[in-house]
Amino acid sequence: MEVLFALWLRQIKRYLRSRARLVGSLGQPLLFLVALGFGFGPMYRKAGGGDFIQFLAPGVVAMGALFTAMFSGIEVIWDKQFGFLKETLVAPVPRITIMLGRTLGGATVATAQGLLVLGCTFLAGFRVGDWMTFPLALLFLFLIALLFTALGTALACRLEDMQGFQLIMNFLVMPIFFLSGALFPSEGLPAGLNAVMKLDPLSYGVDGLRGALGGPCANGLPVDLAVMACLSALALWLGAWLFEGVQA
Amino acid sequence: MPARKTEPPAVAIQGLTRRFGAFTAVNKLDLRVEAGGVFAFLGPNGAGKTTTIKMLTTLLAPTEGSLKLCGFDVVKQPREARRCFGIVFQDPSLDDELSAAENMDLHGAMYGLAKALRRERGEALLKMVELWERKDDPVKRFSGGMKRRLEIARARMHEPRVLFLDEPTVGLDPQTRQHLWDYVTKLCKRSGTTVFLTTHYLEEAEKVAGRIAVIDHGRLVAQGTSAELRQATRTKSLEAAFIKLTGHGLREEEAGGVDRLRQFRKMWRR
């Protein structure tokens, strides 16, 4: 238990100390919020959708969490290459504890990053529709963070060095984000795109987050919650299983 | 302190083989290191030293053969085996973002030491390697020599019976190297820890190591005291004996991913 806490704390400390990363990973979501939110806002309003910022903000919050989570997971490669991973692997601690400690730490960090983005969306005019379900929104945010940190960790176990990172960003993280419905509503989409969205894990997270923050919710909160919980558990299991096999 | 007769050997390797595809890195290696004293494990680049150490320290599974550390089977009892050794890797394995004290504390926590004990030992060890004044500085501001000292201190937090030092003096200035060896020799005498080291500086091995083993192409080529090796090869220095045992040919070693990544990280950090 103490080991779990120590490794969790390490992730938190690393996050708090790298200010550049903290601010840097705020940039992209905020750019999306401003450019798309204000750019497409008038069009969205004219089409009868209401305030686009209101729709977009939860998607951008999820984006902040997604990117930070994925990066936290991938950090295992850093540690692999720069040695610290070895230090943990030779310690008399079960691998699963190491994996869980880092992943929970990474997920906490990603949740915090999502909350930071949420704070910024208030400045852009976003308002929480329903404070009663706000704790549920936190839960969704955490599940997004957990799912993708675990997924990043799982991938990192299989990668040799950071060369593969770009590949993951372009062919996994970007599609996951853009096809998740973070940026556009799911009604009236072409059938193909709709099907892809149904397969995108993040779409359930975004939908749930949006619903819990008082916006429209396409799948219904119970469905979103169940899917996200199952997927997170699955990703954790996968990550733990692959981490078990890591040899330095 | 000489080894007590009842103590199991620090390292006992039998028929150890490790293959990577068609390449055999370690080939039916037998090795026995008694508890106590400094043992030098020598060999040219790519001879299989690091692979052997990785297997001894549970980082790599052997293809065949058995390994024991302080009587514990490394493959079957990894947790017991892990508790009894400490290691300073060839490349630094510190967390650069954390301070020296935090690195020490994290290590202690992973080895199940109570908070108070961690603080007490951490202080004593950091003072011993003369880093106590810098304990709250992030490790990324440390020089190569300071990092090495910190790693040795950290490896001793849980008082291991065997301490592995994989090329501990690479890239250090003569003063630091001298200091490091003094410290290691003293450590051995005082606490009875077995030191298992690899190095390419043969004069250093000659000076500090009671017993020496030379491996090449994954096989044991010779072992004994420095005097015995010189006598057997009829040479005047350990270096000459080493060359005689392992030949004049140059060794090829693949550039690892680490070197490539170092470059990449430098770019990334800007």
Interface residues (C-beta under 8 A of the other chain):
Chain A: E2 V3 F5 A6 L7 R10 K13 R14 R17 S18 Q81 F82 G83 F84 L85 K86 E87 T88 L89 V90 A91 P92 V93 E160 D161 M162 Q163 Q247 A248
Chain B: K54 T57 T58 L59 L60 A61 P78 R79 E80 R82 R83 F85 I87 F89 D91 P92 S93 L94 D95 D96 E97 L98 E102 D105 L106 H107 A109 M110 Y111 G112 P138 G257 V258 R260 L261 F264 R265 W268
